[in-house]
Amino acid sequence: MVFWRLVGRVRKLISGMWGDLRNLTRLTVLTMRLVSSAALRYAAPLAPKYVAGRHLSTSAVRPRNLLTLADMTIPELDALLQRAADFKKTYKTHIQKSAAFEHTLQDKTIALIFSKRSTRTRVASESSTALLGGHPMFLAPSDIQLGVNESLLDSACVISSMVDGIMARVGGHDEIETLAKYSQVPVINALSSRFHPTQILADLLTMLETMSEPGAPLKPLSALSGLKVSWVGDSNNILNDMLVTYPRLGMDLSVAAPKGDAYAPDQVVFDLMNKGLAAEKSDKPQGAVEWIHDPYQAVRDADYIVTDTWISMGDEASKEQRLIDFNGFQVTESLAKQGGAKPDWKFLHCLPRKSQEVDDDVFYGARSLVFPEAENRKWTIMACFDWLFGLRPL
């Protein structure tokens, strides 16, 4: 209304006394007001940050996330593991630990959202943040409303507006996907029902270390090509990140899991695995995947035998049935020898461990790499934080 009233007054002045200086002055003032009113009337409205419950970034560039190792290229994996090895070497050779690192997280707060219990991941993530100069903020289910009285969408929008990075250990994989979708800052998956990327990073670093001479630079990922990893255990998140990674590195993966729907392959994971293999250069060697139910057959010619808990968090109700299903799956020297594993095979386990999964002779014996593997969670997580939260390119 204001706009059209101004238009009418301007028309009246124009058709009136042009020679009158006062009218000319009034015409100038009205014209300026008219221009200002038109600008307000027709200017594009400011885009709101939140519309209809959806977070809309003002930037076309979305933050980079790490939800599975399928999100990373082989060169990125190689560079990240080299950085992790450098961090580890620096820490071991300097007295002033914190001063030895570039503080890429200086003045940054990292939210560590853990809806499930954790030992290695929590200690690794908090200590890594501190070494890089940042402030770790641990958020347990009792501390925040995540998915209880507040939706994941709302929590992602709110939390990410106040921190510089999020590492989250959740239940269903859809939860970490929702956090990443609506977060304004990078999100790293510390464990979900489908994937556990930081565990496989630690496993890869551990395998490369066993192949590298003490004090020598870490060998590249290409050194793992041709090796065979045998998985004897549950069809779970750790195995899934192996599937989307190891074949791309030219590593063979033999899986022995019990029969039954509860242990069947995840088709979503196999689709991601095949997509990743198709994206690699055709002249690069690709590993084979075997899915069977006989542990003895699975460990034949194995360089590494790997297992994990048979009863993951959330599977406690089916514990008795699972113990029956996994009868004969315990990793022992006898299993490896009768199955025909290589004489120098090594053992990996993400921890915590139960004796029915692997006996003491293997777990605490010379073949076991479980404790270096656990320590390497710190250095690989630190490299992830430096890359995604510290914004230091690989």
N, C-alpha and C positions, 0 to 999 in steps of 0.2 A: 504493500500500500504506500509506504513512504517513497518508494522508488517512482511510482506513477504520479504521485502528487508533485514531486520535484520536476518530472517531465512536463506536466501541465503549466507550472509556473514559468519554466524556461521558455516554452512556446509563447506564452502571453507577453513576456518581456521582449522576445524577438519581434513579435508583430507590433509592438508599441513604439515608443520614442527612442530611436537609435541615437539621436543626438544628445540625449540626456546622459551626462557623465555618471550621475548617480545610478541610473538604470543600467548603464554599462558595467559599473562596479558590482551592482547586485547580480547581474548576469554572470559575471566571472565567478563570484562566490557560489552561486547556485550550480553552475556547471561543474565546479570542483566537488561539491557535495554529491552531485549526480554521478560523477565518475566513481567516487568512493562507494556510493550505495550500490552501483552496478557491480563493482568488484566483489563486494560482500555477497551480493545476490547470486552471482554466477560462478564464483570461485568453487573449485572442487572441495568438498568437505574433508577435514582431516581424517585420515584412516585410523580407526580405533585400534588399540593394541589387542583387545579381546572382543570378538564379535560372536554372539550366539554360542558362547561356551568354548570357542575355538581360539587357540593362540595363533595370531597372525604376526609373523616376524616382519619388521619394517625393512628387512634386508632380504634380497633374493638368495643370499648365500646361507645355507643351513649349516649348523655345526657338524663336524665329522664325529661319528660315533663308532664304537667298537662293541657290537652285539654278538659277533661270532667271527672266527678267523676267516670265514668266507668273505668278510668285508675287506680283507687285506690282500694285496697282490703279493706275489713271491718276492719281488725286490723290496717291498715295504717290510715284509717279515724278516728278510735277511738284514736289512738296515736296523730294525728294531732290536734284533738279537745281538747284533754287534754293539749297539749302544748299551744294552743290558750288561754285556760282558765288560765293556769299558767302565761302567759304573761299579761293577763288582771289584775289578782290579784297582780302581782308584780308592775305593773304601778300604781295601785290604792293605794298601801301601801308604796311607796317610794317617798321621796321628790326629790332626785336626779334621775330623770327619766332615762336618758341615761346610767348613771353609773350602774344602776340596772341590765342591760342586758349584756350578753356575745356578744361582737361585732363580730358576725360571718360574717358580710359584711364589715369588716374593709378593707380599700383600694380597695373596689370593687365598680364598677359602674353598676347600674341597669337601662337599657333602658325601659322607659315607653312609648310605641308606641300606641297612641290613635287616631284612625281615626274617632271616634265618641265622642260626648260630654259625660262628666262624672263629677259627684260631689263626691259621696261616694267612688268610686273605686280609683279616682285620689288622694283624700286626704288620704285615707287609705294606698295606696301604697307608696306615697311619705313620709309620716310620719313613716311608718314601716321601710322603708329603712334607714331613719335617725336614728331611735332608735337602729338599729342593726349596726350602725357605717358606713354605706355605703353612696354612693352618688347617689341620684335619678336624672336621666336625662329624662325630659319630652319632648317627640317628638310629636308634633301635625302635621296634614296634611300640614300646611303652613311652617313647619320647614324642612321637608325631602321629598324625591321623591317617597315615598312608593307607588308602583303600578301606578304611574303617568308617569314620564319620565324614570323610572327605574323599572325593573321587581321585583316581590316579591322575586324571587330566588336570584337575584343580591343583593337586599337589605338585605336579610337574611345573605348571605355570608359576606357582608361588615360590617354590624352592629355587628353581633355576633363575628367578629374578634377583636372588640374594646371594648366590654363590658363583664360583667360576668354573666348576666342574662337578659332575655327579658320578660316583661309582655305586652301583646298586646290586645287592644280592636279594633276589625275589623268589616268588613261587613260580607261577606260570610264565612262559616266555612272552605271552601277550602283555604282561605287566611291564617288562623292560622295553618292549616295543612302544607302548603307550608313553612311558617316561621320555624315551628318545624322540618320539614324534612331536611332543608339545614342549620340550625343554628348549630354553634359549642358549644353553651351554652344552658342551660335549658330554655324552653319557657312555660309561664303560660298564659292560656286563660282568659282574663279579660272580655270577652263577644264576642260571635260570633252569627251568625244567628241561629245556631243549639244548642249551649250549653252556660251555664253561671255557671260554677262550683263554683266560689267563693261566689256566692249568696246563694247557697244551703248549703255550709259550714257554713255561718253565720246563716241561718235558723236552722240548726241542733244544733249549739251551743246555740242559743236562746231557743229552746225547752228543751234542757237538763238543762239549767239554771233554767227554771220555775219548773222543777221537783226536783231540788237539794235544800237542805236546805241552807239558807244564811250562808256563811263562811265555809260550808262543801265542800269536794272535789266534783268535777263534776261527775255526774253519768255516767256510760259507755253507749255506744250506745244501748246495749241490753235493756236498760230501756225503749226505744221507741217502742219496739216490742209490737204489739197489738193495737197501736194507729191508728186512722183514720184521714187522711188529705183529705180535700175536696178542690179541685181547681175549682174555678168559674171564667172562663175567657178565654183568647186567648190560642190557641195551639202554644206555643212559646218556646224559649230557656230555660227559667226557669223551665217550666213544664217538658221539656225533661230531664234535669238533675235530677229532682225528680223521673222520671220514671226509670232511670238507677240506682237509689240509694235506694229509700224508700222500694220497695218490697224486696230487699236484706236484709234490716234491720227488716223485719217482719211487716212493716207498710202497712196498706191498703190505697190505693189512689183512690179516686173517682173523675173523671173529668167530668165537665159540660162545654161543648164548643158549640157554635152555629153550626147549620148544614151548610154544604157546603164544597167545596174543600179547601177553604182558611183556614179552621179550622180542617181539617182532620188529623188523627195521622200520624206521620212521621215513615215510615216503617223501615228506618235505625235505628232509636232510639229504636223501639220495638225489632228489631233483637239484638241490644246491650243489652237491658234489659233481654231478654231470655237467651242470652249467659252468662250474669252475674249470673242469677239465677241458671243456670245449673252448674256453677263453684262452687257454694256454697255447703256446706255439706248438704246431704239430711235430716239429723236429725234436722236441724235448721228450725224454722218457717219462712215461706215466705209470704209476703203480697200479697193481691189480688188487681187487677187493674180493675176499672170499667170506661167505656167511654160512656157517655150519653149526652143528650142535655137539660136536665131539671135541673136547679139549685136547686130546692126544693128537688128533689130526691137525688141529689148529696150530700147535706149537712146532710142527715139523719145520726144520731149517730156520727157526726163529733166532733173530739177533737180540730182540727184546721181548720179554713176556710182561704184560701189564694187566693188572686187575684193579678193582675198586670195591667199595662196599656193595654188598648184595641187597642191602635194605636202606635205601635212600630216605632222607627226611620226607615224610608224607606217606611212606610205604609200611609204617610200623604195623598197621592192622593186618597186613598179609605176611608178617614175619614167619610164622610157622610153615606156611605153604612155600614160601621162597626158600627156606632152608632145605626143604624136601627137593624142590626143583633144582637147586644148585649142588645136590649131592654128586661128588666126583669132580667138582670144579676147583677144589683147593689147589693152589700153586705149590708144588713141592719139587724137590730134586728128582724124585721118582717119576713124576708126570713129565718133566722136561726130558729126562733120559729115555723113557719108554716112547715118548712121542717123537724123539729125534731132533730136539733143539740143537743149535750149534754149541760146540763145547764151551765157548766163552760167552754164552748168553747172559744178559743182564736183566735185572728186575726193577720195575717201576710201580709205584702206588701213590695215589694223591693224598692219602691219609684223611681222616683217622682210619686205622686198620683194626679188623677183628681177626682172631686166630683162625677161624674157619675159612677165611679168604686166602690166606697164605701162612704156611707154618713158620715157626721161629728160625729154623735152619736157613731158609731162604731170606726171610725178612731182615734178619740181623747178620746174615752171612756176607761173604766177599762179593757176591753177585749184586747185592742190593745197592741201589742208588737213591733210596727213598729220602734220606736226610739232605744230601746235596740238592735233590729235586725240590724239597720243601723250601730250602733257603733261596733257591732260584725264583721262587714266587716273588720275593722282594725285588730282585733286580729287574725282572721283566715287567712287573707292575710299575716300578719306578720309571722305566723307559716309556711305558704307555702314558704315564702322567706327564712326563717331560714333553712328549710328542703332542698329545691332545689337549692337555690343560695348560702346559707351559708354552704351547704353540711354537715349538722348535721343530722345524721340518726334519723328516727322516732323510 
